Amino acid sequence: MICVLLVAGHGTLLESEIKNEATGLYSHLEGIPKALLPGVGGKKILDFWWEVVNMRNLFSQVYLVTNADKYKYYERWATANDFPTENIINDGSTTNETQLGAVADFELVVSSKKFSDDVMVIAGDMLCEDLNFDIAEVLKFFKFKKGELAIYYEMEEGEKTESRGIVEVCPHTHRITKFYEKPSTDTTASRLASVVFYCFQKQTLPTLGEYLIQYPQVKDRGLGKYMEWLINKANIPVFGMKLPTGFQLIGQVGLSEYKKWLAHYSSKQHGSTVKQITCRSYARVGIMGNPSDGFNGKTIAMTISNFWADVTIQESKKVVLIPHPLNDPTEFGSLQDLYGISRKEGYLGGLRLLQATCKKFYQYCSEQGIALAKRNFTLKYDTNIPRQVDSMYRRKQTQQHNEGLAGSSAIVSATLKSLMKFYDLIDDDLPKPLRAKFILSVESEELFITAGLQDRVVQVYEGLVYMDFSKELLEKQGYGNYFNMDTSCLPNFWLAYMGEPSDSGKIHSNVRQRWLNGDSDVMAAMNTFAELTDLAKTALESRNWHELSELMNKNFELRRSIYTDACLGEGNLRMAQLGRKFGSAVKLPGSGGAVIGLCLNPDNLVELKKAFQEAGFVICDVVPYVP
C-alpha cells in the first residue's frame, strides 16, 4: 500500500495571525508551514504522522505533496528525518489564488507516479490528541471491508459541525450512508466528524480525474467535497472507522484556537500517562423470575453495594495482568496448605477473567472498526463478593444458568468499564444492550462458563432492572427489553449465605435439556416464572410488600419443584426453611449458595439474624446500589 501526506495549503488564518501577533512571542514561527508547527510535546505536527506511517512493512512508499512556496521547508525537514526527498511532490503553486486544491494535489501524485496499489491519504497538518494508535488496525479493517475507508471521530463539546465533514454511519455494516461537507446545524444530528484520513482501493483512483472534470473550480476541490460526491452521488461504498481521539485541522484555526487545542491535547496526553482508572461493578440479587434468561423468560434483579468487584488500569510499558494475592494463589506454605486452599477456594481465580475480557475487547474493536491507541497497561482486580456464592470459585460445574451473586460477571464488567475508559470509548461505541452480550460472550465463548444474560444486564444498567428475554425480542433485535425501575421506596431485604463452600450442585440439573426438548412441565414452569415477574413488577410499583412477599415464596417453590431438592442442595433448603420459620419470604437470588428474604415484621429480624448466625450462616441487610 502507498501513503500520501498532503501539506500543500497556502495563506492560512493561523499564518496571518502569527505574522501580525503584537508581542513577538511567536515571531520564530513566521513563515513556517502549518504542518511543521509545534504539536503536542513540542514535536512538529508532521513528525507525529511520519512516525505513524513510517512502517516499511505496511507501506511500500510514502509521498509528501507540498507547494513551491514551502518546498524548501519540507526538503530541510526530510533530510533531518530520514524521509526520501525524491518522494516530495511539488505542485508548483505559490499563492492561495493559484493553489490546485487537495483533490488535484492527490491526483497529481497518483498520476505522476502511476500508482497501481491501494492508497492511504492523510492531511499532514492535523493536530491530533493521540497519534499513538495502531495504523495497522486501520489497514486491517480496510482490507476486511473491501471498500473505501474514511476515518471519523466523535466531536467534543464546543466543536461546530459547520467546520467539518459530518458522516452518518450504519452501526451494523459500518458503511457511511451520508456525507455532509460543513453542514448547517439543522442538516443532520450526527456529530461524527470525518477528517482527511482516507483509504482508497486502486480501482477507485480514476474517479479523482472524473471529479476534477465535473468540478473545475478550486472551491470544490477539497477532499471533503470529493467524499461527499463519492458517497452521496457516485454511490461508491465507503466504510467508516472510528478513532477514539480528537483532530484539529490547523489550517482552519487562528492563533488563539491553536494555543487552546495544543494545551488541551497536551494536558489530556499528559494525564493519560499517569492517571490510574478504577472501575467498580456490583453484585446483584435476583428479586423475581428464574435466575436466567436462557429460557426466554422475564426477571427483576437489583445491584447491591454490599459486595463489588474493582478493576484498576494504568498505562505501562507492557500489558501486565496482576494476580490477586488471595484469589490467584501461586505460593503455598505446604502441600497440606495447597490442599486446604484448593478445597475451599477452588482452582479458578479471576486472572483468567481479565485475560479473556482483554482478548474479547481487542477482537470487538477490530471487528467494529475502532482503532485503539497503541498504549499498554497494567490491570489488577479486587473483589469482596463471597467466594461461597460466586461461580468463579465453584469446584463443581453445574448446568444451572446463574451464579449466586454474579461475582465473575462483576469482574468482567468492571474490566470492560476500565478498558473503555482507558481507550476513550463512549457508550455509543458499545451500547448497554450489546455490552451485556459482550460480558456474556467473554464467559460463555472464551471460558465456557454456563451462564445467562440476567447478571450482565443488571450489572450494566445498575439499580433495580426489569428484563424481558422473550424469544421474539431476541430474534428481532439480538437482545431483550431492559429498563430501570423506581428505587425511591424499596422494602428492607436481607441476604444470607453459607460460611463454607456451597454444597449445591451435587446433582446436575437436566431442566435446560428438558426445556430444549419441549417438556410440557418445564415450559409451563418457565411461563409461570415470567407471570410472577410481571406481578412482582406491579407489586413493586404499588409498594404492595405483602403481595411481593407471597410472590417470592411462590417463585422459590416453583423453582424447587422443577429443579428438585437434590439439585438445590441441603444448605440452600436449610436457609430457606430457617427464614420462613421467622415469617420471612425467601427465594434464591441466583443459582445457589445464598438466599434473599423479605421480613414484613421488623420485630422478627433480631431473632432471625441470631438464628442464622448460630446455624453457621452469614446474614446482612441488603443495601441497594443505585447509580
C-alpha positions as CSV (number, residue, x, y, z in Angstrom):
1,M,0.0,0.0,0.0
2,I,1.1,3.6,-0.6
3,C,0.7,6.5,1.7
4,V,0.3,10.2,0.6
5,L,0.7,13.1,3.1
6,L,-0.9,16.3,1.9
7,V,0.7,19.5,3.1
8,A,0.2,22.0,0.2
9,G,-2.1,24.6,1.9
10,H,-1.5,28.3,1.5
11,G,-2.1,31.6,3.4
12,T,-4.0,30.3,6.5
13,L,-5.6,32.4,9.2
14,L,-3.1,31.0,11.6
15,E,-0.1,32.0,9.5
16,S,-1.5,35.5,9.2
17,E,-2.1,35.9,12.9
18,I,1.4,34.7,13.8
19,K,2.8,37.3,11.4
20,N,0.7,40.1,13.0
21,E,0.9,39.0,16.6
22,A,1.9,42.1,18.6
23,T,4.0,40.6,21.4
24,G,6.5,38.9,19.1
25,L,6.4,35.7,21.2
26,Y,5.6,33.7,18.0
27,S,7.8,35.5,15.6
28,H,10.1,32.5,15.3
29,L,7.2,30.6,13.7
30,E,6.6,33.2,11.0
31,G,6.6,31.7,7.5
32,I,6.8,28.1,8.8
33,P,4.4,25.7,7.1
34,K,1.5,24.8,9.3
35,A,2.5,21.1,9.3
36,L,5.9,22.0,10.7
37,L,4.5,24.0,13.6
38,P,4.9,22.5,17.1
39,G,2.4,19.8,18.1
40,V,1.9,18.0,21.3
41,G,5.0,17.8,23.4
42,G,7.0,20.1,21.2
43,K,7.2,17.8,18.3
44,K,6.3,19.1,14.9
45,I,2.8,18.1,13.7
46,L,4.3,16.3,10.7
47,D,6.7,14.4,12.9
48,F,3.8,12.6,14.5
49,W,2.3,11.5,11.2
50,W,5.7,10.4,9.9
51,E,6.2,8.2,13.0
52,V,2.8,6.7,12.5
53,V,3.2,5.8,8.8
54,N,7.0,5.1,8.7
55,M,6.4,1.4,8.9
56,R,8.1,-0.2,5.8
57,N,6.3,-3.4,6.3
58,L,2.9,-1.6,5.8
59,F,3.7,1.0,3.1
60,S,5.8,0.4,0.0
61,Q,6.2,4.2,-0.4
62,V,5.3,7.4,1.4
63,Y,4.9,10.6,-0.6
64,L,4.6,14.2,0.6
65,V,2.7,16.7,-1.6
66,T,3.6,20.4,-1.0
67,N,3.7,23.6,-2.9
68,A,6.5,25.6,-4.4
69,D,6.3,28.3,-1.8
70,K,7.0,25.9,1.1
71,Y,9.0,23.3,-0.7
72,K,12.4,24.2,0.8
73,Y,11.0,23.9,4.4
74,Y,9.9,20.3,3.7
75,E,13.1,19.4,1.9
76,R,15.0,20.5,5.0
77,W,12.6,18.6,7.2
78,A,13.0,15.5,5.0
79,T,16.8,15.4,5.3
80,A,16.6,15.7,9.1
81,N,14.0,12.9,9.4
82,D,15.2,10.2,7.0
83,F,12.3,11.0,4.6
84,P,13.3,10.4,0.9
85,T,13.5,13.8,-0.7
86,E,12.7,12.3,-4.1
87,N,9.2,11.5,-2.7
88,I,8.4,15.1,-2.1
89,I,6.0,16.2,-4.8
90,N,5.9,20.0,-5.7
91,D,2.6,21.1,-7.1
92,G,4.1,24.3,-8.4
93,S,1.7,26.7,-6.7
94,T,3.0,29.8,-4.8
95,T,-0.2,31.6,-3.6
96,N,-3.6,30.9,-2.3
97,E,-5.1,32.1,-5.6
98,T,-3.0,29.7,-7.7
99,Q,-3.5,26.6,-5.5
100,L,-4.6,23.4,-7.1
101,G,-6.8,22.1,-4.3
102,A,-6.4,18.9,-2.3
103,V,-8.1,16.6,-4.8
104,A,-5.9,17.9,-7.6
105,D,-2.8,17.5,-5.5
106,F,-3.8,14.0,-4.7
107,E,-4.5,13.2,-8.3
108,L,-1.1,14.8,-9.3
109,V,0.9,12.3,-7.3
110,V,-1.4,9.4,-8.3
111,S,-1.0,10.1,-12.0
112,S,2.7,11.2,-12.0
113,K,3.8,8.2,-10.0
114,K,1.4,5.8,-11.9
115,F,0.0,4.2,-8.7
116,S,-1.1,0.6,-9.1
117,D,-1.7,0.0,-5.4
118,D,-4.3,0.9,-2.8
119,V,-3.6,4.3,-1.3
120,M,-3.9,5.9,2.1
121,V,-4.2,9.7,2.1
122,I,-3.7,12.0,5.2
123,A,-3.7,15.7,5.8
124,G,-0.3,16.1,7.4
125,D,-1.3,19.4,9.1
126,M,-3.8,17.9,11.5
127,L,-3.2,18.3,15.2
128,C,-4.2,15.1,16.9
129,E,-4.9,14.4,20.5
130,D,-3.3,11.0,20.5
131,L,-1.4,9.8,17.4
132,N,-0.2,6.6,19.2
133,F,-2.9,4.5,17.6
134,D,-2.1,1.3,15.6
135,I,-2.3,2.2,12.0
136,A,-2.0,-1.5,11.1
137,E,-5.6,-1.8,12.5
138,V,-6.8,0.8,10.0
139,L,-5.3,-1.2,7.2
140,K,-6.6,-4.4,8.5
141,F,-10.2,-3.0,8.7
142,F,-9.8,-1.5,5.2
143,K,-8.8,-4.9,3.8
144,F,-11.6,-6.7,5.7
145,K,-14.3,-4.3,4.3
146,K,-13.0,-4.4,0.7
147,G,-14.3,-0.9,0.1
148,E,-13.1,2.7,0.6
149,L,-12.5,3.8,4.2
150,A,-12.9,7.1,6.0
151,I,-11.7,7.8,9.5
152,Y,-14.0,9.7,11.8
153,Y,-14.2,10.7,15.4
154,E,-16.8,11.9,18.0
155,M,-16.7,15.7,18.1
156,E,-16.0,17.2,21.5
157,E,-18.4,19.7,23.2
158,G,-17.8,23.2,21.7
159,E,-16.7,21.9,18.2
160,K,-19.0,23.1,15.5
161,T,-20.3,20.8,12.8
162,E,-20.2,23.6,10.3
163,S,-16.4,23.3,10.2
164,R,-16.2,19.6,9.5
165,G,-17.2,16.9,7.1
166,I,-20.0,15.1,9.0
167,V,-20.9,11.5,8.4
168,E,-23.8,9.2,9.2
169,V,-22.7,5.6,9.7
170,C,-24.7,2.4,9.8
171,P,-23.9,0.8,13.2
172,H,-24.3,-2.7,11.7
173,T,-22.4,-2.6,8.4
174,H,-20.2,0.5,9.2
175,R,-21.0,1.9,5.8
176,I,-21.2,5.7,5.6
177,T,-24.8,6.4,4.5
178,K,-24.4,10.1,4.2
179,F,-21.5,12.6,4.0
180,Y,-22.2,16.4,4.6
181,E,-19.3,18.8,4.0
182,K,-19.5,21.6,6.6
183,P,-23.3,21.3,7.0
184,S,-25.6,23.7,8.8
185,T,-26.8,22.7,12.3
186,D,-30.3,21.6,11.0
187,T,-29.0,19.3,8.3
188,T,-28.0,16.4,10.5
189,A,-27.9,15.5,14.2
190,S,-24.7,13.5,13.7
191,R,-21.6,14.7,15.5
192,L,-19.3,12.1,13.8
193,A,-16.6,14.2,12.1
194,S,-14.7,12.9,9.1
195,V,-11.1,14.1,8.7
196,V,-8.7,13.9,5.7
197,F,-7.7,10.4,6.5
198,Y,-8.9,8.0,3.8
199,C,-8.0,4.7,2.2
200,F,-8.9,4.1,-1.4
201,Q,-8.8,1.0,-3.5
202,K,-6.7,1.2,-6.6
203,Q,-9.7,0.7,-8.9
204,T,-11.4,3.8,-7.3
205,L,-8.4,6.2,-8.1
206,P,-9.7,7.1,-11.6
207,T,-12.7,8.8,-10.0
208,L,-10.3,11.6,-9.0
209,G,-9.9,12.6,-12.6
210,E,-13.7,12.2,-13.2
211,Y,-14.4,14.5,-10.3
212,L,-11.9,17.2,-11.4
213,I,-13.6,17.3,-14.8
214,Q,-17.0,17.8,-13.3
215,Y,-15.8,20.3,-10.7
216,P,-13.1,22.5,-12.2
217,Q,-13.3,25.3,-9.6
218,V,-10.8,25.3,-6.7
219,K,-13.5,25.9,-4.1
220,D,-14.9,22.4,-5.0
221,R,-11.6,20.6,-4.9
222,G,-11.4,19.9,-1.1
223,L,-11.3,16.2,-0.3
224,G,-14.4,16.7,1.8
225,K,-16.3,17.8,-1.3
226,Y,-14.9,14.8,-3.2
227,M,-16.0,12.4,-0.5
228,E,-19.5,14.0,-0.4
229,W,-19.8,13.4,-4.2
230,L,-18.3,9.9,-4.0
231,I,-20.7,8.7,-1.3
232,N,-23.9,10.7,-2.0
233,K,-23.8,10.9,-5.8
234,A,-21.4,8.3,-7.2
235,N,-22.8,5.8,-4.6
236,I,-19.4,4.2,-4.1
237,P,-19.4,2.1,-0.9
238,V,-17.3,3.9,1.7
239,F,-17.0,2.5,5.2
240,G,-16.3,4.4,8.4
241,M,-13.7,3.6,11.1
242,K,-13.7,5.4,14.4
243,L,-10.6,6.7,16.1
244,P,-11.3,7.5,19.8
245,T,-9.3,10.7,19.6
246,G,-9.8,14.3,18.6
247,F,-8.5,16.1,15.5
248,Q,-7.9,19.8,14.6
249,L,-7.1,20.9,11.1
250,I,-4.6,23.7,11.7
251,G,-5.4,25.5,8.5
252,Q,-8.9,26.2,9.9
253,V,-8.0,27.8,13.2
254,G,-6.5,31.0,14.4
255,L,-3.6,31.6,16.9
256,S,-5.8,31.6,20.0
257,E,-7.5,28.3,19.0
258,Y,-4.2,26.8,18.0
259,K,-2.8,27.5,21.5
260,K,-6.0,26.3,23.1
261,W,-6.1,23.0,21.3
262,L,-2.4,22.5,21.8
263,A,-2.8,23.0,25.6
264,H,-6.0,20.8,25.6
265,Y,-4.4,17.9,23.9
266,S,-1.1,18.2,25.8
267,S,-2.9,18.1,29.2
268,K,-5.0,15.1,28.1
269,Q,-2.0,13.2,26.8
270,H,0.0,14.0,29.9
271,G,-2.9,12.9,32.1
272,S,-3.3,9.6,30.4
273,T,0.3,8.6,31.1
274,V,-0.1,8.9,34.9
275,K,-3.8,8.6,35.5
276,Q,-5.0,5.5,37.3
277,I,-8.5,4.4,36.5
278,T,-10.6,2.2,38.8
279,C,-14.0,0.9,37.8
280,R,-16.4,-0.9,40.1
281,S,-19.2,-3.4,39.3
282,Y,-21.6,-4.6,41.9
283,A,-23.0,-7.9,43.0
284,R,-26.7,-8.5,42.2
285,V,-29.6,-10.2,43.7
286,G,-32.4,-11.7,41.7
287,I,-35.7,-10.4,43.1
288,M,-38.1,-12.4,40.8
289,G,-38.1,-14.9,37.9
290,N,-36.0,-17.9,37.0
291,P,-32.3,-16.9,37.6
292,S,-31.5,-16.9,34.0
293,D,-32.6,-15.6,30.6
294,G,-31.8,-18.9,28.9
295,F,-35.4,-19.9,28.9
296,N,-36.8,-16.7,27.2
297,G,-38.3,-15.5,30.4
298,K,-38.6,-12.3,32.5
299,T,-36.7,-11.3,35.6
300,I,-36.2,-8.5,38.1
301,A,-32.9,-8.1,39.7
302,M,-31.0,-5.4,41.7
303,T,-27.4,-4.4,42.2
304,I,-26.3,-4.2,45.8
305,S,-23.5,-2.1,47.3
306,N,-22.7,-4.7,49.9
307,F,-20.4,-6.6,47.5
308,W,-18.5,-5.5,44.5
309,A,-15.5,-6.1,42.2
310,D,-12.9,-3.4,41.4
311,V,-10.6,-3.3,38.4
312,T,-7.7,-0.8,38.2
313,I,-5.9,0.1,35.0
314,Q,-2.8,2.2,34.5
315,E,-0.6,2.8,31.5
316,S,2.6,0.8,31.4
317,K,5.3,-0.3,29.0
318,K,3.9,-3.8,28.6
319,V,0.4,-5.4,29.1
320,V,0.6,-6.8,32.6
321,L,-2.2,-8.7,34.4
322,I,-1.5,-8.9,38.2
323,P,-2.7,-12.0,40.1
324,H,-4.8,-11.4,43.1
325,P,-2.9,-12.4,46.3
326,L,-5.9,-14.4,47.7
327,N,-7.9,-15.4,44.6
328,D,-5.0,-16.4,42.3
329,P,-2.6,-18.1,44.8
330,T,0.7,-19.4,43.3
331,E,2.6,-19.9,46.5
332,F,1.6,-22.2,49.4
333,G,3.1,-22.9,52.9
334,S,2.9,-26.6,52.3
335,L,1.2,-29.3,50.3
336,Q,-1.4,-29.5,53.1
337,D,-1.9,-25.8,52.7
338,L,-2.4,-26.1,49.0
339,Y,-4.9,-28.9,49.6
340,G,-6.9,-26.9,52.1
341,I,-7.0,-23.7,50.0
342,S,-7.9,-25.6,46.8
343,R,-10.6,-27.5,48.6
344,K,-12.2,-24.3,49.9
345,E,-11.4,-21.8,47.2
346,G,-11.3,-23.9,44.1
347,Y,-8.8,-23.6,41.2
348,L,-10.2,-20.9,39.0
349,G,-9.4,-17.3,40.1
350,G,-10.1,-14.0,38.5
351,L,-7.0,-13.7,36.3
352,R,-8.5,-15.7,33.5
353,L,-11.5,-13.3,33.5
354,L,-9.2,-10.3,33.0
355,Q,-7.3,-12.0,30.2
356,A,-10.4,-13.2,28.4
357,T,-12.0,-9.8,28.6
358,C,-8.9,-8.1,27.2
359,K,-8.8,-10.6,24.3
360,K,-12.5,-10.2,23.5
361,F,-12.3,-6.4,23.8
362,Y,-9.5,-6.2,21.2
363,Q,-11.4,-8.5,18.9
364,Y,-14.6,-6.4,19.3
365,C,-12.8,-3.2,18.5
366,S,-11.1,-4.7,15.4
367,E,-14.4,-6.0,14.1
368,Q,-16.3,-2.8,14.8
369,G,-13.8,-0.5,13.1
370,I,-12.5,1.2,16.3
371,A,-8.7,1.8,16.1
372,L,-7.3,1.7,19.6
373,A,-4.3,3.7,20.7
374,K,-1.1,1.8,21.0
375,R,-1.0,2.1,24.8
376,N,-0.2,-0.8,27.1
377,F,-1.5,-1.1,30.6
378,T,-1.3,-2.9,33.9
379,L,-4.5,-4.4,35.1
380,K,-5.4,-5.6,38.6
381,Y,-8.6,-6.5,40.4
382,D,-10.1,-6.9,43.9
383,T,-13.4,-8.3,45.0
384,N,-15.3,-8.8,48.2
385,I,-18.1,-10.9,46.7
386,P,-18.4,-14.0,48.9
387,R,-16.5,-16.9,47.4
388,Q,-19.1,-19.4,48.6
389,V,-21.7,-17.9,46.3
390,D,-19.5,-16.9,43.4
391,S,-19.2,-19.3,40.4
392,M,-15.7,-18.1,39.8
393,Y,-14.8,-20.3,42.8
394,R,-17.2,-23.2,42.2
395,R,-15.5,-26.5,42.4
396,K,-18.4,-28.3,40.6
397,Q,-19.7,-27.0,37.4
398,T,-23.5,-27.5,37.0
399,Q,-25.9,-26.8,34.3
400,Q,-27.6,-24.1,36.3
401,H,-27.5,-20.8,34.4
402,N,-26.8,-18.3,37.1
403,E,-24.3,-17.7,39.8
404,G,-25.1,-16.8,43.4
405,L,-24.3,-13.1,43.4
406,A,-22.7,-12.7,40.0
407,G,-19.1,-12.4,41.1
408,S,-17.4,-13.5,37.9
409,S,-19.5,-11.3,35.7
410,A,-18.8,-8.4,38.1
411,I,-15.1,-8.7,37.4
412,V,-15.6,-8.9,33.7
413,S,-18.0,-5.9,33.8
414,A,-15.5,-3.8,35.8
415,T,-12.7,-4.9,33.4
416,L,-14.7,-3.8,30.4
417,K,-15.5,-0.4,32.0
418,S,-11.9,0.2,32.7
419,L,-10.8,-0.7,29.2
420,M,-13.4,1.6,27.7
421,K,-12.3,4.5,29.8
422,F,-8.6,3.8,29.2
423,Y,-9.1,3.9,25.4
424,D,-11.7,6.7,25.5
425,L,-14.6,4.7,24.2
426,I,-18.0,6.1,24.8
427,D,-21.4,4.4,25.3
428,D,-22.2,4.6,21.5
429,D,-19.1,2.5,20.8
430,L,-20.5,-0.3,22.9
431,P,-24.2,0.4,23.8
432,K,-25.6,-1.1,27.0
433,P,-27.6,-4.0,25.5
434,L,-24.5,-5.1,23.5
435,R,-22.3,-4.6,26.5
436,A,-24.3,-7.1,28.4
437,K,-24.0,-9.6,25.5
438,F,-20.2,-8.9,25.3
439,I,-19.8,-9.8,29.0
440,L,-21.7,-13.0,28.5
441,S,-19.6,-13.9,25.5
442,V,-16.4,-13.5,27.5
443,E,-17.7,-16.1,30.0
444,S,-19.5,-18.5,27.7
445,E,-17.4,-18.3,24.5
446,E,-13.9,-17.8,26.0
447,L,-14.1,-19.6,29.3
448,F,-17.0,-22.0,28.7
449,I,-18.8,-20.8,31.8
450,T,-22.5,-21.7,31.6
451,A,-24.4,-18.5,32.1
452,G,-27.3,-16.3,31.1
453,L,-27.8,-12.7,30.4
454,Q,-29.6,-11.5,33.5
455,D,-26.4,-10.9,35.6
456,R,-24.7,-9.0,32.9
457,V,-27.7,-6.8,32.1
458,V,-28.3,-5.7,35.7
459,Q,-24.6,-5.0,36.2
460,V,-24.5,-2.9,33.1
461,Y,-27.8,-1.0,33.8
462,E,-27.4,-0.9,37.6
463,G,-30.1,-0.3,40.1
464,L,-33.4,-2.2,40.0
465,V,-33.9,-3.6,36.5
466,Y,-36.8,-5.3,34.8
467,M,-35.7,-7.7,32.0
468,D,-37.8,-9.3,29.2
469,F,-35.9,-12.0,27.3
470,S,-38.7,-13.2,25.1
471,K,-37.7,-15.2,22.0
472,E,-39.4,-12.7,19.7
473,L,-37.3,-9.8,21.1
474,L,-34.0,-11.7,21.0
475,E,-34.6,-12.8,17.4
476,K,-35.7,-9.3,16.3
477,Q,-33.1,-7.1,17.9
478,G,-30.5,-9.5,19.3
479,Y,-31.3,-8.6,23.0
480,G,-34.2,-8.2,25.3
481,N,-36.1,-5.2,26.6
482,Y,-34.5,-3.8,29.7
483,F,-35.4,-0.8,31.8
484,N,-34.7,0.6,35.3
485,M,-37.5,0.7,37.9
486,D,-38.0,3.3,40.6
487,T,-36.0,2.6,43.7
488,S,-37.1,5.6,45.8
489,C,-39.0,3.2,48.1
490,L,-38.0,-0.4,48.5
491,P,-38.7,-2.9,51.2
492,N,-35.8,-4.0,53.5
493,F,-34.4,-7.2,52.1
494,W,-31.9,-9.3,53.9
495,L,-29.3,-11.7,52.4
496,A,-27.8,-14.8,53.9
497,Y,-25.1,-17.1,52.6
498,M,-23.1,-20.1,53.6
499,G,-19.9,-19.6,55.6
500,E,-18.4,-22.7,53.9
501,P,-18.4,-23.6,50.2
502,S,-21.8,-24.4,48.8
503,D,-23.0,-28.0,48.6
504,S,-25.4,-27.1,45.9
505,G,-25.0,-28.7,42.5
506,K,-24.1,-32.2,43.6
507,I,-26.9,-33.4,41.4
508,H,-26.8,-31.8,37.9
509,S,-30.0,-30.2,36.7
510,N,-31.5,-31.5,33.4
511,V,-34.0,-28.7,33.2
512,R,-32.4,-27.0,30.3
513,Q,-32.3,-30.1,28.2
514,R,-35.9,-30.8,29.1
515,W,-36.8,-27.3,28.0
516,L,-34.9,-27.7,24.7
517,N,-36.9,-31.0,24.2
518,G,-40.1,-29.2,24.7
519,D,-41.0,-30.8,28.1
520,S,-44.5,-29.5,28.9
521,D,-43.8,-29.2,32.7
522,V,-40.7,-27.2,32.2
523,M,-42.3,-25.0,29.5
524,A,-45.3,-24.3,31.9
525,A,-42.9,-23.5,34.8
526,M,-41.0,-21.0,32.7
527,N,-44.2,-19.3,31.6
528,T,-45.2,-19.1,35.3
529,F,-41.8,-17.6,36.2
530,A,-42.5,-14.8,33.7
531,E,-46.0,-14.3,35.0
532,L,-44.7,-14.0,38.6
533,T,-42.2,-11.4,37.4
534,D,-44.9,-9.2,35.9
535,L,-46.9,-9.5,39.1
536,A,-43.9,-8.6,41.1
537,K,-43.3,-5.5,38.9
538,T,-46.8,-4.4,39.7
539,A,-46.3,-5.1,43.4
540,L,-43.0,-3.1,43.5
541,E,-44.6,-0.2,41.7
542,S,-47.6,-0.1,44.0
543,R,-45.4,-0.7,47.2
544,N,-47.5,-3.8,48.0
545,W,-45.0,-5.7,50.1
546,H,-47.4,-8.4,51.2
547,E,-48.1,-9.3,47.6
548,L,-44.3,-9.2,46.8
549,S,-43.7,-11.4,49.8
550,E,-46.2,-14.1,48.6
551,L,-44.7,-13.9,45.0
552,M,-41.2,-14.5,46.4
553,N,-42.4,-17.7,48.2
554,K,-44.2,-18.9,45.1
555,N,-41.1,-18.2,43.0
556,F,-39.0,-20.4,45.3
557,E,-41.5,-23.2,45.5
558,L,-41.8,-23.2,41.7
559,R,-38.0,-23.4,41.3
560,R,-37.9,-26.1,43.9
561,S,-40.5,-28.2,42.1
562,I,-38.9,-28.0,38.7
563,Y,-35.2,-28.3,39.8
564,T,-35.8,-30.7,42.7
565,D,-34.4,-30.6,46.3
566,A,-31.4,-32.7,45.4
567,C,-30.3,-30.2,42.8
568,L,-30.9,-27.1,45.0
569,G,-28.8,-28.7,47.8
570,E,-29.3,-29.1,51.5
571,G,-27.7,-25.8,52.5
572,N,-30.0,-23.7,50.3
573,L,-33.0,-25.5,51.7
574,R,-31.9,-25.1,55.3
575,M,-31.5,-21.3,54.8
576,A,-35.0,-21.1,53.1
577,Q,-36.6,-23.1,55.9
578,L,-34.9,-21.0,58.6
579,G,-36.0,-17.7,57.0
580,R,-39.6,-18.9,56.8
581,K,-39.6,-20.0,60.4
582,F,-39.4,-16.3,61.3
583,G,-42.0,-15.2,58.9
584,S,-39.8,-14.1,56.0
585,A,-40.5,-14.7,52.4
586,V,-37.4,-16.4,51.0
587,K,-36.0,-17.2,47.5
588,L,-32.7,-17.8,45.8
589,P,-31.1,-14.7,44.4
590,G,-29.1,-16.8,42.0
591,S,-28.3,-20.4,41.4
592,G,-27.4,-21.2,44.9
593,G,-25.2,-20.6,48.0
594,A,-27.3,-17.7,49.1
595,V,-30.9,-16.7,49.8
596,I,-32.7,-13.3,49.8
597,G,-35.5,-12.6,52.2
598,L,-38.2,-10.1,52.9
599,C,-39.4,-9.8,56.5
600,L,-42.6,-7.8,56.9
601,N,-42.4,-7.9,60.7
602,P,-39.3,-5.9,61.9
603,D,-39.7,-7.5,65.4
604,N,-38.7,-10.8,64.0
605,L,-35.4,-9.6,62.4
606,V,-33.3,-9.7,65.5
607,E,-34.2,-13.4,66.3
608,L,-33.9,-14.3,62.6
609,K,-30.4,-12.9,62.3
610,K,-29.4,-14.6,65.6
611,A,-30.7,-18.0,64.3
612,F,-28.8,-17.7,61.0
613,Q,-25.6,-16.9,62.8
614,E,-26.0,-19.7,65.3
615,A,-26.6,-22.1,62.3
616,G,-23.2,-21.0,60.8
617,F,-24.6,-18.8,58.1
618,V,-23.7,-15.2,57.3
619,I,-26.6,-12.7,57.2
620,C,-26.7,-9.0,56.3
621,D,-29.1,-6.3,55.3
622,V,-29.3,-5.7,51.6
623,V,-28.0,-2.2,50.6
624,P,-29.3,-1.4,47.1
625,Y,-26.8,0.2,44.7
626,V,-28.5,2.8,42.6
627,P,-26.2,4.9,40.3
